Amino acid sequence: MIRTILISCLILLLPEMLFSQADAGFTIRRYSTENGLPSNGIKGVEWDESSGFLWMATEAGVVRFNGQEFKSYTRLNMPGIATERMAYIIRNNEGNIFTADMGGNLLKSAGNQLQFSYNIPAAKTGNRGLFRAALMTSEDFFRETMLHPKILKHDLAGGTFMPDNPRSFYYILRDSLYYYHAGDEDLTLLHSSPLRIKSGFKIGDESFIMAPDNQVYRLKNAGHDLEAIPTVWPSGHPGTAGKNFRLFWESGMPHPVLVNENNAWIFKLNNGVIQADLICNQIPLDAFIYHLQYSEKRGILFLGTDSKGLVVISKNNLRNFKYENAGINQRNAYYSQVELPNGNVLTNEGHELGDAPKGQNKLPITGGFGFTIFLQGDSILWYPAYNKIIKMSSLFSYNYKTGITTGFPSIIMRSSSAITAIGKETAVCNSIGIGYVSGDSLAYQYRFPPGSGDPSFYDMKQGPDGMVYLAGCAGFLRYDPKLKKLDTLFREENFCVRTISFRDNYILIGTYGNGFYIWKNGILKPMPLDKNKYLLYTHCFFDDQLGYCWISTNRGLFKVRFTDLLTAWEKNTGFVFYQYFGKNDGMEMTEMNGGCTPCALRLKNGNISFPTMDGLIQVDPKKHKTDSLGSAIYFDELIAGKKTFAADSSAIRKLPSNTSEVLVRLAFPAWGNMENIYVEYELNGSGEWITAETEDGSLLRLSGLRHGDYIVKIRKAIGFGTENYSYAEFHFGITTPWYNQWWFYLLTFLAAFSLFALFIHLRTERYRKNQLKLEKQIAEKTWELSQQNDALEKSNSLKSKLISIISHDIVTPLKFLTVAGNNLREKRSQIPEELQQETIREIANTSQELQLLSTNILNWIKYQHENRRLAKESFIPAETVNQVFGVLLSIAKQKNISLVNTVDPTIEIYQYYEPLKILVYNLVLNAINFSERGAVTVSAKAEETVLQLQVKDDGVGMTPEQVHNILSEQIIISSANIDKRKGNGLGYLIIKDLVKTTGSSLAIQSEKGKGTTVTITIPVLKPVKNDSGA
């Protein structure tokens, strides 16, 4: 693809490769190493008419050329080539093309491919002249000569070979003619002095020689008899005049070509006479022509030079006409045209163009004229031109019969006004409306309403139905001259309608920028465009009266068969073959002009003249060939990834399994315009033909491929007609990846089944474990709920008892305080002093007991709150004990009880500070409360992770039953007894709760009448700090 792009760029950039000869009507293209040819030294050229390829032997391998792209065969891509220096290339009498390298390897062309055929051993090099002559004659003769080689006395290294029949040939050397038949020991001399042989050639199956006097003789009776044949030259001018002419003929050529200076003639045998037909008059003289081939079917001449590459000369299909005196003050862009009596054309710029002598006829129009002219009947020519009287453009008429020009100064004409005949009336459409020429003015039949849009009109014609159809920027309009009614049939915003044309019941409508349409019976359909969409800008439809429509555009000229267009309209087909004409056909300026009437002109000689931006283009529709596109189409190679495979390689049937895209390169002749190459492909019989979206149509990109076998069908349009295609078929395959093999599917199924079974097993096991876990959790929760229920029942019972005790222990002392206080107040004088003092002491003691009871109740309630959040902290227990002693010291003094703190002040622990403080408070308070004398001692013993805190008193002590009740879950709570201090008191209920809160344990050692020792073992999360080492 890159090579193709580079070649295309070189075609545009190198002026020496392509230039047009407008006068002679030939286009000459030069190819060298600068634009794709691998070597400038051409060793041989052979044209294959059946395939449409030109084969060349060069000093850099064999080259195949299709008119657009070179394909080289070298040692890199052709195993049969030992050296790129080729010896020769020939086409034998059977039409087969062979080429040989300097190493004796012989290859044969087969359609688009080159195949290795034979190898001539080095020991037989002395016979290579005979081998070559036999090969020119027939392949069987060559094989026979290879099997039974002969050493001839004559050296066949030089001279000219002419095959006579499949087993014999003529040989011309040093003015003598020889003959050889298979099996002969040597050559047979036929003719020599005094008859000297200058050259020899064949026309069809007959052999001829040319004498030094240029007389041609036909060889008869195996060359023993000679028959003089006259040669007829065009215009009586012999091409053999002078000494510089050369006769080119090689085996396989149907006709010889004689070249003399710039001219080339082809020899044909006609009724016993050689007819010399001039085929070219522009042969370049700047290079030595080594080989020559001519395609009469395509009209192409191929010249192989010894050092300047390849020259391709083709006859132009079109002729350019330009104003000879053009300059900076002259326009060379033309629009409307008028044919003059001598066959020349008068353009709207007033320029006379054509082959006839200029200035010998009276011109119907002097000077320039407008874009719209109309010939009414056979004598009246209507046109707009500059009116000197009014100093603006107005309507004029010229009468061919009288030669009188009439001006209509009252009828102002714009450049985009239209003129036609409506019945017998001359009608003009301008920005005001549609009017008939009446006298020296217009009688308007219809006036455009104000604000009706752009008033530009480019075409106006009366149809077979009597209606008048208009083309302009307002759209496609229809005017009824009887009803004087105007209808808009079609309008596309921002696109002007430029031209209309009638064909039976169809109306062709061309727009500027939006393609063209066909209207029939009220139905409008857009028509398929060419592949490059040049037809978006349609200037003109012209019927050549041979069944074809010629369409001019901004980018060249098209030819299409009318029946193809109408079939596309009727059957809604998406493809129409348009034959394109451009620079390769001799067109120097491809931008053609429209928006004028007439948009093209039929000349008396049958040619059609089209206006362009640079002169006129004329085409002869009768002489133009429509069968030169070529029908051959081949598969060249397949590219998969980074590998390239020949089309006949067996490897393409088993491409790697990871192949998802392949490129298929096609080969086909393309000697004209690439715009005429329409290639489509179908994959695996899908019925869907896909256009090859490539620059030159020769590369197909097949994407999204999966494993399997593929059949690619290709079709190439080869001319007009709905089914005029050439077809080719190509097979390739992509191997099935291992993960798509049957055994992989089986393994996958087994693995999936095993995984599924394992999944079911694991899931079942999981469900079983979850069930066991759930049962365990349910049992645990059930136990916890049972425990909580028991605890709640105990708590409720405890709270009920507590409430009754609190009610008794608070209300009774309060009643006592009330009664005692009232008695002291009311009967103080009657009560002895000693009794008063005792009563006051009892009041004070009762009040103090109420205070302590209230404090304990509040603390107990506070730590019963489950949501209370506690934070542990580091503190010194000795300081905590001192703080508690400070609160209870007054109570102890009243009872003459001493408080002793023996806790080591160096001990520091990490625990709940506040609960531990209250715990010590209650233990000391209980000890004071149940003691009448002695001391309350607090001590501590530090271990690694616990602290043993002891509170010892000398009080009343407890019985084992009381100790058991305190430590048991069922706590017997009795109220404080003022007189006897009986019962356990509320303190131990709080103590036990705080012991649980701090995670501690409680131990009580007591004996009735000897005091009590309470030990609290407190866990600490951090090691106990003891600076003294205790």
RAPEBEL-V449037 format. One record per residue. N is the residue number from 0. RES is the residue in one letter. PHI is phi as a letter, one per 40 degrees, with the letter a starting at -180 (999 if undefined). Layout:
N | RES | PHI
N | RES | PHI
This chain:
0 | M | 999
1 | I | c
2 | R | c
3 | T | c
4 | I | c
5 | L | c
6 | I | c
7 | S | c
8 | C | c
9 | L | c
10 | I | c
11 | L | c
12 | L | c
13 | L | c
14 | P | c
15 | E | c
16 | M | c
17 | L | a
18 | F | a
19 | S | b
20 | Q | b
21 | A | c
22 | D | c
23 | A | c
24 | G | g
25 | F | b
26 | T | b
27 | I | b
28 | R | b
29 | R | b
30 | Y | b
31 | S | a
32 | T | c
33 | E | c
34 | N | b
35 | G | h
36 | L | c
37 | P | c
38 | S | a
39 | N | c
40 | G | c
41 | I | c
42 | K | c
43 | G | i
44 | V | b
45 | E | b
46 | W | b
47 | D | b
48 | E | c
49 | S | c
50 | S | c
51 | G | g
52 | F | b
53 | L | b
54 | W | b
55 | M | b
56 | A | b
57 | T | b
58 | E | c
59 | A | b
60 | G | h
61 | V | c
62 | V | b
63 | R | b
64 | F | b
65 | N | b
66 | G | h
67 | Q | b
68 | E | a
69 | F | c
70 | K | b
71 | S | b
72 | Y | b
73 | T | b
74 | R | c
75 | L | c
76 | N | b
77 | M | b
78 | P | d
79 | G | c
80 | I | c
81 | A | c
82 | T | a
83 | E | c
84 | R | c
85 | M | c
86 | A | c
87 | Y | a
88 | I | a
89 | I | b
90 | R | b
91 | N | c
92 | N | c
93 | E | c
94 | G | g
95 | N | c
96 | I | b
97 | F | b
98 | T | b
99 | A | b
100 | D | c
101 | M | c
102 | G | c
103 | G | g
104 | N | c
105 | L | b
106 | L | b
107 | K | b
108 | S | c
109 | A | b
110 | G | g
111 | N | b
112 | Q | b
113 | L | b
114 | Q | b
115 | F | c
116 | S | b
117 | Y | a
118 | N | b
119 | I | c
120 | P | d
121 | A | c
122 | A | c
123 | K | b
124 | T | c
125 | G | c
126 | N | b
127 | R | c
128 | G | c
129 | L | c
130 | F | d
131 | R | c
132 | A | c
133 | A | c
134 | L | c
135 | M | c
136 | T | c
137 | S | a
138 | E | c
139 | D | c
140 | F | d
141 | F | c
142 | R | c
143 | E | c
144 | T | c
145 | M | c
146 | L | c
147 | H | b
148 | P | c
149 | K | b
150 | I | b
151 | L | c
152 | K | c
153 | H | c
154 | D | c
155 | L | c
156 | A | c
157 | G | b
158 | G | g
159 | T | b
160 | F | b
161 | M | b
162 | P | c
163 | D | b
164 | N | a
165 | P | d
166 | R | b
167 | S | a
168 | F | a
169 | Y | c
170 | Y | a
171 | I | b
172 | L | a
173 | R | f
174 | D | g
175 | S | b
176 | L | b
177 | Y | b
178 | Y | b
179 | Y | b
180 | H | b
181 | A | d
182 | G | g
183 | D | c
184 | E | c
185 | D | a
186 | L | c
187 | T | b
188 | L | c
189 | L | b
190 | H | a
191 | S | a
192 | S | d
193 | P | c
194 | L | c
195 | R | c
196 | I | b
197 | K | c
198 | S | a
199 | G | a
200 | F | a
201 | K | b
202 | I | b
203 | G | g
204 | D | c
205 | E | c
206 | S | b
207 | F | b
208 | I | b
209 | M | b
210 | A | c
211 | P | d
212 | D | c
213 | N | g
214 | Q | c
215 | V | b
216 | Y | b
217 | R | c
218 | L | c
219 | K | b
220 | N | f
221 | A | f
222 | G | g
223 | H | c
224 | D | b
225 | L | b
226 | E | b
227 | A | c
228 | I | b
229 | P | c
230 | T | b
231 | V | b
232 | W | b
233 | P | c
234 | S | g
235 | G | g
236 | H | b
237 | P | c
238 | G | c
239 | T | c
240 | A | c
241 | G | g
242 | K | b
243 | N | b
244 | F | c
245 | R | b
246 | L | b
247 | F | b
248 | W | a
249 | E | b
250 | S | d
251 | G | g
252 | M | c
253 | P | c
254 | H | a
255 | P | c
256 | V | b
257 | L | b
258 | V | b
259 | N | a
260 | E | f
261 | N | c
262 | N | b
263 | A | b
264 | W | b
265 | I | b
266 | F | c
267 | K | b
268 | L | c
269 | N | b
270 | N | f
271 | G | g
272 | V | b
273 | I | c
274 | Q | c
275 | A | c
276 | D | b
277 | L | c
278 | I | b
279 | C | a
280 | N | b
281 | Q | b
282 | I | c
283 | P | c
284 | L | b
285 | D | c
286 | A | a
287 | F | c
288 | I | c
289 | Y | c
290 | H | b
291 | L | a
292 | Q | b
293 | Y | b
294 | S | b
295 | E | c
296 | K | c
297 | R | c
298 | G | g
299 | I | b
300 | L | b
301 | F | b
302 | L | b
303 | G | c
304 | T | c
305 | D | c
306 | S | a
307 | K | b
308 | G | g
309 | L | b
310 | V | b
311 | V | b
312 | I | b
313 | S | b
314 | K | c
315 | N | c
316 | N | c
317 | L | b
318 | R | b
319 | N | c
320 | F | b
321 | K | b
322 | Y | c
323 | E | c
324 | N | b
325 | A | c
326 | G | a
327 | I | c
328 | N | b
329 | Q | b
330 | R | c
331 | N | b
332 | A | c
333 | Y | b
334 | Y | b
335 | S | c
336 | Q | a
337 | V | b
338 | E | c
339 | L | c
340 | P | d
341 | N | c
342 | G | g
343 | N | c
344 | V | b
345 | L | b
346 | T | c
347 | N | c
348 | E | c
349 | G | g
350 | H | c
351 | E | c
352 | L | b
353 | G | i
354 | D | c
355 | A | c
356 | P | d
357 | K | c
358 | G | g
359 | Q | c
360 | N | b
361 | K | c
362 | L | c
363 | P | c
364 | I | b
365 | T | b
366 | G | g
367 | G | c
368 | F | a
369 | G | c
370 | F | c
371 | T | b
372 | I | b
373 | F | a
374 | L | c
375 | Q | c
376 | G | g
377 | D | b
378 | S | b
379 | I | b
380 | L | b
381 | W | c
382 | Y | a
383 | P | c
384 | A | a
385 | Y | c
386 | N | b
387 | K | c
388 | I | c
389 | I | c
390 | K | f
391 | M | a
392 | S | c
393 | S | a
394 | L | c
395 | F | b
396 | S | b
397 | Y | b
398 | N | b
399 | Y | c
400 | K | c
401 | T | c
402 | G | g
403 | I | c
404 | T | b
405 | T | b
406 | G | b
407 | F | b
408 | P | c
409 | S | c
410 | I | b
411 | I | c
412 | M | b
413 | R | c
414 | S | c
415 | S | b
416 | S | c
417 | A | b
418 | I | b
419 | T | a
420 | A | b
421 | I | b
422 | G | g
423 | K | c
424 | E | c
425 | T | c
426 | A | b
427 | V | b
428 | C | b
429 | N | b
430 | S | c
431 | I | c
432 | G | i
433 | I | b
434 | G | b
435 | Y | c
436 | V | c
437 | S | b
438 | G | g
439 | D | b
440 | S | a
441 | L | b
442 | A | c
443 | Y | c
444 | Q | c
445 | Y | a
446 | R | b
447 | F | c
448 | P | c
449 | P | d
450 | G | g
451 | S | c
452 | G | h
453 | D | c
454 | P | c
455 | S | c
456 | F | b
457 | Y | b
458 | D | a
459 | M | a
460 | K | a
461 | Q | c
462 | G | c
463 | P | c
464 | D | c
465 | G | g
466 | M | c
467 | V | b
468 | Y | b
469 | L | b
470 | A | b
471 | G | a
472 | C | c
473 | A | c
474 | G | h
475 | F | b
476 | L | b
477 | R | b
478 | Y | b
479 | D | c
480 | P | c
481 | K | c
482 | L | c
483 | K | f
484 | K | b
485 | L | b
486 | D | b
487 | T | c
488 | L | c
489 | F | a
490 | R | a
491 | E | b
492 | E | d
493 | N | g
494 | F | b
495 | C | c
496 | V | c
497 | R | b
498 | T | a
499 | I | b
500 | S | a
501 | F | b
502 | R | a
503 | D | f
504 | N | c
505 | Y | b
506 | I | b
507 | L | c
508 | I | b
509 | G | b
510 | T | b
511 | Y | b
512 | G | h
513 | N | b
514 | G | g
515 | F | b
516 | Y | b
517 | I | b
518 | W | b
519 | K | a
520 | N | f
521 | G | g
522 | I | b
523 | L | b
524 | K | b
525 | P | c
526 | M | c
527 | P | d
528 | L | c
529 | D | c
530 | K | c
531 | N | c
532 | K | g
533 | Y | c
534 | L | c
535 | L | d
536 | Y | b
537 | T | c
538 | H | c
539 | C | a
540 | F | b
541 | F | b
542 | D | c
543 | D | c
544 | Q | g
545 | L | b
546 | G | g
547 | Y | b
548 | C | b
549 | W | b
550 | I | b
551 | S | c
552 | T | a
553 | N | c
554 | R | b
555 | G | h
556 | L | b
557 | F | b
558 | K | b
559 | V | a
560 | R | c
561 | F | d
562 | T | c
563 | D | c
564 | L | c
565 | L | c
566 | T | c
567 | A | c
568 | W | c
569 | E | c
570 | K | b
571 | N | f
572 | T | c
573 | G | c
574 | F | b
575 | V | b
576 | F | c
577 | Y | b
578 | Q | c
579 | Y | c
580 | F | b
581 | G | a
582 | K | c
583 | N | c
584 | D | b
585 | G | h
586 | M | c
587 | E | c
588 | M | b
589 | T | c
590 | E | c
591 | M | c
592 | N | b
593 | G | a
594 | G | g
595 | C | b
596 | T | b
597 | P | c
598 | C | c
599 | A | a
600 | L | b
601 | R | c
602 | L | c
603 | K | c
604 | N | c
605 | G | g
606 | N | c
607 | I | b
608 | S | b
609 | F | b
610 | P | c
611 | T | b
612 | M | c
613 | D | a
614 | G | g
615 | L | b
616 | I | b
617 | Q | b
618 | V | b
619 | D | c
620 | P | c
621 | K | c
622 | K | c
623 | H | c
624 | K | c
625 | T | b
626 | D | b
627 | S | b
628 | L | c
629 | G | g
630 | S | b
631 | A | c
632 | I | a
633 | Y | b
634 | F | c
635 | D | c
636 | E | a
637 | L | b
638 | I | b
639 | A | b
640 | G | g
641 | K | b
642 | K | b
643 | T | b
644 | F | b
645 | A | c
646 | A | c
647 | D | c
648 | S | c
649 | S | c
650 | A | c
651 | I | c
652 | R | c
653 | K | b
654 | L | c
655 | P | d
656 | S | c
657 | N | c
658 | T | c
659 | S | b
660 | E | a
661 | V | b
662 | L | b
663 | V | b
664 | R | c
665 | L | c
666 | A | b
667 | F | a
668 | P | c
669 | A | a
670 | W | c
671 | G | c
672 | N | b
673 | M | c
674 | E | c
675 | N | c
676 | I | c
677 | Y | b
678 | V | b
679 | E | b
680 | Y | b
681 | E | b
682 | L | b
683 | N | f
684 | G | g
685 | S | c
686 | G | g
687 | E | b
688 | W | c
689 | I | b
690 | T | c
691 | A | c
692 | E | c
693 | T | b
694 | E | c
695 | D | b
696 | G | g
697 | S | c
698 | L | b
699 | L | b
700 | R | b
701 | L | b
702 | S | b
703 | G | g
704 | L | c
705 | R | b
706 | H | c
707 | G | h
708 | D | c
709 | Y | b
710 | I | b
711 | V | b
712 | K | b
713 | I | b
714 | R | b
715 | K | b
716 | A | c
717 | I | b
718 | G | i
719 | F | c
720 | G | h
721 | T | c
722 | E | b
723 | N | c
724 | Y | b
725 | S | b
726 | Y | b
727 | A | a
728 | E | b
729 | F | a
730 | H | b
731 | F | a
732 | G | a
733 | I | b
734 | T | c
735 | T | c
736 | P | c
737 | W | d
738 | Y | c
739 | N | b
740 | Q | c
741 | W | c
742 | W | c
743 | F | c
744 | Y | c
745 | L | c
746 | L | c
747 | T | c
748 | F | c
749 | L | c
750 | A | c
751 | A | c
752 | F | c
753 | S | c
754 | L | c
755 | F | c
756 | A | c
757 | L | c
758 | F | c
759 | I | c
760 | H | c
761 | L | c
762 | R | c
763 | T | c
764 | E | c
765 | R | c
766 | Y | c
767 | R | c
768 | K | c
769 | N | c
770 | Q | c
771 | L | c
772 | K | c
773 | L | c
774 | E | c
775 | K | c
776 | Q | c
777 | I | c
778 | A | c
779 | E | c
780 | K | c
781 | T | c
782 | W | c
783 | E | c
784 | L | c
785 | S | c
786 | Q | c
787 | Q | c
788 | N | c
789 | D | c
790 | A | c
791 | L | c
792 | E | c
793 | K | c
794 | S | c
795 | N | c
796 | S | c
797 | L | c
798 | K | c
799 | S | c
800 | K | c
801 | L | c
802 | I | c
803 | S | c
804 | I | c
805 | I | c
806 | S | c
807 | H | c
808 | D | c
809 | I | c
810 | V | c
811 | T | c
812 | P | c
813 | L | c
814 | K | c
815 | F | c
816 | L | c
817 | T | c
818 | V | c
819 | A | c
820 | G | c
821 | N | c
822 | N | c
823 | L | c
824 | R | c
825 | E | c
826 | K | b
827 | R | c
828 | S | c
829 | Q | c
830 | I | c
831 | P | c
832 | E | c
833 | E | c
834 | L | c
835 | Q | c
836 | Q | c
837 | E | c
838 | T | c
839 | I | c
840 | R | c
841 | E | c
842 | I | c
843 | A | c
844 | N | c
845 | T | c
846 | S | c
847 | Q | c
848 | E | c
849 | L | c
850 | Q | c
851 | L | c
852 | L | c
853 | S | c
854 | T | c
855 | N | c
856 | I | c
857 | L | c
858 | N | c
859 | W | c
860 | I | c
861 | K | c
862 | Y | c
863 | Q | c
864 | H | c
865 | E | c
866 | N | c
867 | R | c
868 | R | c
869 | L | b
870 | A | b
871 | K | c
872 | E | a
873 | S | c
874 | F | a
875 | I | b
876 | P | d
877 | A | c
878 | E | c
879 | T | c
880 | V | c
881 | N | c
882 | Q | c
883 | V | c
884 | F | d
885 | G | c
886 | V | c
887 | L | c
888 | L | c
889 | S | c
890 | I | c
891 | A | c
892 | K | c
893 | Q | c
894 | K | b
895 | N | f
896 | I | b
897 | S | c
898 | L | b
899 | V | b
900 | N | b
901 | T | b
902 | V | c
903 | D | c
904 | P | c
905 | T | c
906 | I | c
907 | E | b
908 | I | b
909 | Y | b
910 | Q | a
911 | Y | c
912 | Y | c
913 | E | c
914 | P | d
915 | L | c
916 | K | c
917 | I | c
918 | L | d
919 | V | c
920 | Y | d
921 | N | c
922 | L | c
923 | V | c
924 | L | c
925 | N | c
926 | A | c
927 | I | c
928 | N | c
929 | F | b
930 | S | b
931 | E | b
932 | R | a
933 | G | g
934 | A | a
935 | V | b
936 | T | b
937 | V | b
938 | S | b
939 | A | a
940 | K | b
941 | A | c
942 | E | b
943 | E | c
944 | T | b
945 | V | b
946 | L | b
947 | Q | c
948 | L | b
949 | Q | b
950 | V | b
951 | K | b
952 | D | b
953 | D | b
954 | G | c
955 | V | c
956 | G | g
957 | M | b
958 | T | c
959 | P | d
960 | E | c
961 | Q | c
962 | V | c
963 | H | c
964 | N | c
965 | I | c
966 | L | c
967 | S | c
968 | E | c
969 | Q | c
970 | I | c
971 | I | c
972 | I | b
973 | S | b
974 | S | c
975 | A | c
976 | N | b
977 | I | c
978 | D | c
979 | K | b
980 | R | f
981 | K | c
982 | G | g
983 | N | c
984 | G | g
985 | L | c
986 | G | d
987 | Y | c
988 | L | c
989 | I | c
990 | I | c
991 | K | c
992 | D | c
993 | L | c
994 | V | c
995 | K | c
996 | T | c
997 | T | c
998 | G | g
999 | S | c
1000 | S | b
1001 | L | b
1002 | A | b
1003 | I | b
1004 | Q | b
1005 | S | a
1006 | E | a
1007 | K | c
1008 | G | g
1009 | K | b
1010 | G | h
1011 | T | b
1012 | T | b
1013 | V | b
1014 | T | b
1015 | I | b
1016 | T | c
1017 | I | b
1018 | P | c
1019 | V | b
1020 | L | c
1021 | K | b
1022 | P | d
1023 | V | c
1024 | K | c
1025 | N | a
1026 | D | c
1027 | S | c
1028 | G | g
1029 | A | c
